[in-house]
């Protein structure tokens, strides 16, 4: 998995690489520093809102441990307080398919609401803490506290938006450019949570990344090598597990350049 190389720091905005991500250089529009700081603040406020209004159960989940599994009865939603998680399902031929990756402040379990049972597995990719929130109690509390219900609806909306953006990436980006898109989106997610963006650690295997992006292992390796040749990333160790990103904003430009030929063909 990809995770921050250091713990959260209030001075993250002063980090040179973070400044590159958060700045406004280049030809493409990039979010400003205050946008990420605001996002981080809102995550903290949403977590406090939940804890203050619903009786939560804190659960420590170790790497490879499950929050819930497919077929399990739906009773709770789960909010991530710390750690990184993946949501997986089985493809028609029985293979595991990673359908989403979740960070601090994200919710798990929406898949179980419609049918009363989960249709996928939620698995920890490192040791983390989730808050188990009884769904019935959440709705009851939300009826009395509109802000709480609004936070739930906002989380559902974000989920829909992420699914749409993921589909758009698959449909429009060349296969090896999806690797760059994956890295820049991960860096953005880290920045929004006040974490370092200049160095990230690969805890997902290249096969797992390929599974998530819908490309082959060879395509992932080729994509990483291409980014290294373009000096958009550097490998900090011989095992090529830790990636340094000198300027995450440059990944934005790279992805936009990859999109340009696609846009031209649609005109």
N, C-alpha and C positions, 0 to 999 in steps of 0.2 A: 504494500500500500504506500501511498504517498502521505507523508506526515511532516509536520514542521520539525526542523532540526533543533529547535530550542523552544522553551516554554514561553507563554505569552509575556510580552513586555510592554509597559505603557509607553516606552520610547520607540516603538516600532516605526513610527512615522519619520524618525530621524535616520533610519537605516537607509544607506545609499541606494540599495537595490529596491527597497520599498518605495523610495522617492521616485525611482524610474517608473515603477508600476503606476504610482498614484499621480504622476505629473501630467503635464499637458504638452509634452514635446511630440514632434512627429506630425504626420499628416492626418492621423486618425484621432478622433475624439476619445479621450480616456478619462475615467472618473477622477475627481479631485480628492485630496486627502480627507477633507471633511466628510465626504460621502462614505468612505470606509469607516471612519471614526463613528459616524452616526449609525451605521449598520451594526457595528459592534455594540454600541450603547443600547440599541433597540433589542438585540438578542438578550442582553443582561436584564433589561426591563421585562421582556416577555417571560423569561424564566422566573423572575421574582413574582410576576403576576400569577403565574400558575401555582407556585409554591405557597403563596399567600391565600389562595382561594379554594384549593382542592387538596385533599389528603393524599399526598404522593407517597410512593414506596421507592426508595432509592435502591438500585440494583447494580452491583459491581459485576461486569461481564468481562471475563478474560479473553485474550486472543483466541479466535476460533469458537468461542462460546456463542450460543444462540439466544436471542431475545425471544423469538417465537419461531415456529416452524409451520410449513404448509399443512393445512388440514386442522390445525389447532383452533379451538373455539375462540372467537373474538370477544374479549371482555374489556381490554385496556388499550389505550394509546400510549406511546412511549416517546418521551422527549430526551434528546441526547444532551447531557450536561458536559461530559468530557469523552474524548476518544473518537474513533472513526469506525464506521459500520458500512457493510455492503448488504444490499437486498438482492437475493438471487431467486431464480425460478428454474424449472426444468423445461428444456426445449422439447418439441415433439419426439425427438429421437433419444431423449433421456439425458442429454448433456446439461450440466449446470450453466446457466446464463446469468451474468451479472447485469442487473437492470438499472441499478442506481447506487450511488455512494453518498453517505450521509455524514454531516459534520455537527459540531456543537450548535444547539438551537434548532436543529431539524427534528421533525417528527417521524416516527415509525408506526406502521400499523393501519394506515388508511385503507389498505387493500381488504381488510376484514370487515369493514362497515356494511357493505352491500349484502353479502351473503351470510354474515355471522360467523365466517371462518376465514382464516388467513389463507391466501393462495400462493404465498412465497415464504422464504426464510429470511430472517434478519440476523446477520452474523457479525460479531466484533472482529475487526481487523487488527486491533491492538487492545490493550486493557482500557476499558472506559466505564463510565457510569451513565445509566439511563434512569429516568424517572418514570415509573409505571403510574399512569393516570387512569382511574376507572372511568370508562366512557360515560356511563349513566350519571355518575357524580359530576363529571365535567359539563354535561349538558344542563344539569340542574343548576350548577353554579353559574353557568353562562347565562341562564335565563334571568338571574338576579344581578349579574355583572356583565353588561354589554361589552365592555372592553375585553373580557376573557373570551366571549363568543367571537368577537372580531378577530382576536389573535388566532383562533382555530380556523376561521374562514380564510384568513390571510395565509396560513400555512398550507391549506388545501390549494389555494390559488397558486402559490409558489411551486407546488408539486406539479400542477398542470403545466405551468410555464416551463419548468425544467424538462419535462417530457417532450414538449413541443420543440424546445431549443436543441435537445439531443437528437430528435428526429431530423431537424433541419440540417444539423451538422453532418449526419450520415448521408443525407440526400444531396448535399451541395459540395462538400469538401472532398478532394482527392484522398485516397486511402491513407497515404503516408502523412498528409497534412493534418489528419485527425489527431496525430500524436502531439503536434504543436498546440492544437486547440485544447487538447486534454490538459497539457501542462499549464497553459496560460489560465484556463478556467480554475485549475486547482490553486494556482498562485493567487488568483483573485479571491477565492474562498478563504484562503489563509489570511490575506490582508484584511478582509472584512471582519475577521475574528481577532485582529491585533497580533497575528503571528508573523514570523519571518517569511519573506518570500524569495530570498536570494539563494537559499539552499534547502532542498527537499530530499527526503530519503525514499527510495523505491522499496516498498515492502510488498507490492504486488509484483508477481513475476511478469515477464514480458508476455507470457501466454495469457495471464489473467487480464492484462491491459488490452491485449488483442480481443479477448472474449468480450470485454466491456465495450470496446470501440467497434466491434464487428469486423475486424480485420485479422489477418494471420499473424503468427508470431514473427515470421520473417519481415512482414510489413512494419511491425513495431520496431524491430531492430534496425531496419533500413531507415525508418523515420528518425530515430534517435541519432543514428550516424550522420544523417543529412543535417540535422540541427547542429550537431557538433562541428561539422565541416563549415557550416555557415557562422560559426562562433556565437550561436544563440544560446547554447548550453555548454557546460564543461562537466566532465566526470571528475569528482573529487577523490575517488579511490580506485584502486586497481580492479575491484569487483564490479565497477560501474553501477553501483547501487545508489550512490549519493550524487545528485545532480545540482550543479551550481547554475543559476540563471543570472547573468550579469545585468540584463535589462529585460524585464518581463514585458515591458511595453513593446520591445522589438518583436516579441512573439505575436503581438497584435498585428503589427505591420506585415509580418510573414503570412499570417492566416488571411489577412485582407488581400494580400497579393495573390494568394492561392485562389481566393474567391473571385478575383477580377476576371479571369478567363471564363469562369462559369457564367458570370453575369453577362459577359459579352455574347455568349452563345444563346442566351435567352432573349436578346433584343431582336 
